[in-house]
Amino acid sequence: MTATLSLSQARRIALKAQGLADKRPTRPANARQVGRVLDQIQLLQIDSVNVLTRSHYLPLFSRLGLYDRQIVDRLSGKAPRRFVEYWAHEASFVLPSLLPELRVWQRRTWMGAQGMQEDERAELSALVLDCLAVSRPLTAREVADRIGYGARPDRSEWGWNWSAVKRILEQLFAEGVVSAASRTKQFERRYTLMEKVAPAPPDVGSRPDPDAALTRLISVAARAHGIGTVKCFADYFRTPVRESGEAVARLVEEGVLEPVNVLGWNKRVYRHCEAQIPRKAQGRALLSPFDSLIFERTRLEALFGFHYRLEIYTPAERRQYGYYVLPFLLGEEIVARVDLKADRERSVLIVRSAFAETHAPVETPAELSTELQLMAEWLGLGGVIVESDGELADALKTRLISGEESAEGTKT
């Protein structure tokens, strides 16, 4: 008989699986705690937008509170690397153990050297690999200069005006031959051979069986979700929905997943066998626009009744909520959203807008103001300024020092 769950139970399962159901540590988190979160959620999406901080730092703050961002840099930048950069949901930090399966199913053919002449592609690939074998990690421009391609334009009119060397590097990156050792301040990849950043698996010369690889990826995604649909699980690592459905069926047969009914969620839903239902969700967190809890927007709306759209690429005059808007989780509900900016020159966290959801409890302004102050402390900023827009703005201002005083250097 298929079990039936309430929407509240499903939310709590999802939050527990994502490490967002419990209160955070009261002391700054250490590398071991960061590693445990990575084991739980399996990936951190990378994005170049830095209006607040780089996106891959934020999910760890949401789950751990105060922690040193240099821990992430060390775990991703020094051997033995705890996680490496590769394609997953999008460009992401992932556990090295997932690389064999991801290589099979990350089919981003538009990102590499497709369309180049085969002889040029082979010649240039050899030059690039020979260069990286004997050099420190290099940007695409540095590789091009070293192999004598720096002045050669790419006349194919392809993509984002990438040079031929950049296209080859991205092709080799997609194939898992080359990786990113780190990023520059301008967020350019510094490329190196994959073998220099991640140990080769024992069967380095072979590829996993595609069905087995996908079954593992879907199992990992389902465990990170706790509960969800085939589409939810497929979206986590951006695997094809039809084949992902076949993997779900295999996992149901193995007892890893069980079909459940969720009242109010009118889809076929599956629960991971290890998923727990906490009696209460006690978390409080500002969520990155690229947080793994909110990857799949249909799931977000079904579970939390929260419609969310990233408006970075929307013209300013047409934005409803703002440029870089973070949902605010309180308990088991998403109760507000705030548009934030770190003004590093003035050392303040700017709240450009703050909007409450219709079901937001009365304690929302107080809880949100506390969270904003914690974020400012984590970012090394001296205070919080609430600028103007949104019905929560005035309520936040009453709990925070005014913008003029903060701008003059008074801490909130």
N, C-alpha and C positions, 0 to 999 in steps of 0.2 A: 504494500500500500504506500502511495506517495505521500510523504510528509507535507504538511501545510504550515507555513510560517507567516507571521505578520510582517508588514513592511518595516516596523520598528526592529524586529529580530533580524531581518535581512540587513538593515543599516548597521546594526551592531556587529554582525558577522563581518561585513565589509570593512568597517573601521578597525576591528581587531586584527584582521588579516593584513591591513596596511600599517599597523603600528600607530594608530591614531585614536584608539579607544581609551587609553590610560593616561593618567597624569604624567607629565614629563619629569625627568630628574631635576632635583632642586640644585644640584651642583653642576658645573660645566662638564659635559660629556667627554669621555676619553676615546681613544682610537678603537678600543674593543667594542664600546657601545655603538660607534659609527659602523663598525664591521657587522654587528648584529642586525642593524637596520638594513644594510645592503643585502645581507642574506635573506631578509624578509621580503623586501620589495624588488630585489634582483636587478634593478636598473635605475639610473638617474639620467633624465633627458638633458641634453646640452643645448643651449641656445645662446646666440651672440648678444641679445639685448642685455644691457647692463644699467638700465635706469635705476634699479634698486641694488641688485647684486647679480652675479651670474646665476642662471636658473638652477644649476645642479647643486648649489649650496643650500637652496631654500628648503627642499623636502627634508633634509636632515635637521634644520632648525625647527620645522613644523613638528617633528617627532621627538627631538631631543632638547629643544630650547638652546641655551647657551652652549656653544662648542667652538673650538678654534677651526676656522676654515682651512688653515694650513694642514690639518689632519687629512682632509680630502686630497689636497695637493700631494702630500707625501704618499698616501695610499695609491694614488693614480700615477705618480711620477717617479717613484723609486723602487728598485727591485728588492724583494719580489713584489710585483704589483698586485694589489688586492683586487683591482678592477682595471679594465682597459677600455679604450674608446672603440666603438664599432656601431654599425647600423642595427637598431632594434626597433623601438617604437618610432623614433627618428634617430638622429645622431645621439648616442648615449654612452654613458659608462656602464659596462656590464661585467659580470663575473667571467673570468677567463674560461671557466668550465663550460660556459654556454657557447663559446665560439664555434666549435665544430657544427652544432645544430644550426646556429644562426647563419653560417656560411652557406648552408644548403638552401635556406628559405628566404634570405634577403636578396630579392631579385630586382634591384634598382638599376636596371640596364641603362637608364637615361643619365646616370651620374658619371659614367666613365668614358672609355675611349671608343665606343661604338661609332662607326662611320669613318674612322681613320683608316687609311690604307694599311693592309696587313703587314707589308714589309716595313713601313715606317713605325708601326705600332711595336713590332718585334724588336727592331733596332733600338728604339727609344726606351722600351722596357728594360732591355739588357743594360743600357747605359745608366739608367736610373738605379737599378738594383746594384750594379757594380759600385756606383757612387755611395749609396747608403750603406753598403757593406763595410766601407772603410772610413766612414765619417761619423761625426756627431749627428744628432737629429737636426734636420734642415727644413726650412719652409720651401714651398714650391719654387719661389723666386731664387732662393739660394741653390737649390738643386740645378735649376736651369742655368745659372751662372757657372756652376762648377763643371757642367758637362758641355758648355759652349752653346746652349740653346737660348741664352738670355735675350739675344737680339732677334730671334726668329719669331715672327708673328704667326699666329694660327689663322689661316685664311678660310677656314671652313664655316665661319659665321655660326658657330655652335654655342649653345648654352649661355652661360653668364660671362662671356668674353674670357673664358679660361684659356690659358696657353696650352700648347700641346703637352708640355711637361706636367702641368696641373691635371690634365685629363688622364694621362697615364698614371700618375700618382693616385688619383681617385679610383681608377680601374683596379689597380693593385691593392688599394685599401679595401674595396668591395670584395675582392677575391680572398682577403685575409692574409695576403703576402706581406703587405706593408701596414703599419699601424701609426698612430699618433702618439709620440712620446710625451708631448705637452702642447700647450698653446702659447702664442705670443700675447702681449698686451693688447694687440689688435685682433686677437682671437683667431689668428692663422694657425693651422696645424703645423707642428714640427714633425716631419715624417721620419720614420726609421723602420727597419725590418721588424716584422712581427716577432720573430724569434728572439729579438733583443728585449722585448717587453713582456712576452708571455711564453711560458714553457710549452714546447711542442707536445701534443698528446702522444701516447705510445704508438698509436696507429696513424702517424703523421702522413703516411703515403696514401691513406684511404679516406673515403668520405662516408659518413654515417648513412645508413639506409634512410631514404627520405621519410617514409612512414614512421619509423622509430624516432627520427629526429623531430618530426612535427609533434608526435605524441608527447615527447619530453617537454617541448616548448609549451604546449597547451597545458600540460600538467603543472609546470612551473607558473604559468600565468594564472591558472585556476587557483593555485595555492596562494598566490599573491593577492588575488581578488577575494578569495573565500567563497564568494557566491557570484553567479552571473550567467549570462547567456553565451551561446557560441560566439556571437559577434563581440561580446565583451572580451572573451578570452583571446580571440583572433587579433583584436586590436592591440593587445598589450605588446606583442612583438611584430605587429603588422604582417601576419600570415594570412593566406587566402581563406575566405570564410567557408567555402565548400569543403576544402580539404581539412580545415580545422574542425568542422562538424563531424567528419569521419574520425578524427582523432578523439573527439569528445565521446563518440560512440564506443571506441575501443577502451577509453578510460572508465566508462560506465560498466562495461563488461568486466573490467579488472577490479571494480569496486573502489576506484580512486575518486570517482564522481558519482553523485546520486541525484536523480531528478527530484525537484521539490516544487511545490506550489507556493507562490508568494502572493498574498492577498493584495490586490491593487497593482501588481506588476504583471500585466497580461502578456507574458512571454514564456517560452519554455526555459526554465531556469535550472541550474545545476549548482550543487553545493559540494565543495571539496571535503573529502573524508576527515581531514585534519582541522577543518574550520570550527572555531569555537564561538559560542554565543555568550558574550559577557552579560551579566545581569544589568549593567549600566555602562554607558559610555561617558567618560569623564574628561575627555580631551578638550583642549582649546588650542586652536592653531590658525594662523594665516597660511593659506595654501598657495603655492606657486601656480601661475597659469599653466605650468608644465608638470604639475604634480601627478603622480601615477594614479592617485585616487580619482582624478577628474579627467583622465585621458579620454574616456568614451562618453561623449556628451549625452547620448540617449540614456545610458545607464545612470548618469548623474541626475538627469531629470526624473527618471523612473524611481530611483531610490530616495532622492532628497527633495524632489519637487523644485529643483534649482536649475533654471535655464541660464546657461553661461555661454558667452561668445567672447573670444579674444578680439579686441578692437584696435590692435596695434596698426593694422593695415587699413583701417577705416578712416576716411578723411575726418579731421578734427571736428568739423562742424556737424558731422553725422553721428558722432559717438554718443551712446546713451549713458555710459557710466565712466569712461575714461580710457587712457592709453594703456596702463599696466595695472590691471585690476586683479586683486587677490580676494578670493572667497574667504569668509571667516567662519570657521567651524567652531561650534560651541556644543559640547555634549554630543548628541547624535544628530544634530541639525546644522545645516549651513544657514546662518541667520543674518549675514550682512556681506557686503563687498566694499572694498576700499581701493582707490587708485593711489598708489604710492610712488614716491620718488626720493632717492637719497641725494640730498644736496651736500656734496662733500666739501665744497668751498666754505659754506656756512656751518657745516657740521650739524645738520638737522635732517630729520626724517619728515618729509612733507606729505600730508594727507590732502590730496587734491580733490577728492570727493569721498563721501561715505554714505552708503545707502543701506537701509535695513530691509530685510524681507518682511512680508506681512505677518509671519508667525514668530518674529523675533521676540524673545522674552524681555521683560523690563530691565534685566541686568545686562543687556547687550552693550550699552555704551560704557559701563564700568569695566566689563570684561575686555572689550575691545581696546579701551584706553590702556589697560594694563599690558595687553599683548603688544600694542604699538610701542610702549616704553621699553619692553623687553627686546623688541626687534631693534630699536635704536641703540640700545646698549650692545647688542650682539654685533651690530654694524660699526661700532665705535663712534657713533654720532652723539652729540651733546644734548639733543632734545627733540621734541616733536612739535611741528607746526600744523595746525588744521587750517586750511585755506578757506574753502567756501562751500562747494556744491554738495547737495544731498541732505536728506532730512536728519541724518545722524550728526551732521557737522556741528550744530550748536550744542548738542548734548555732549559731544566729545570735548568741545572747547571749555565747557564748565568743569571738566575733570583734568584738563591740561593747561599749563601756563599759556597765555595768549601768544599769538604769532609774533607780535612786535617784541615782547620780552624775550622770547626764545631766540629771535633773530639777533638780539643784542648780546646773546651769549649766556642767558640764564638757562640752566638745565631744567627739563621737566621732571 
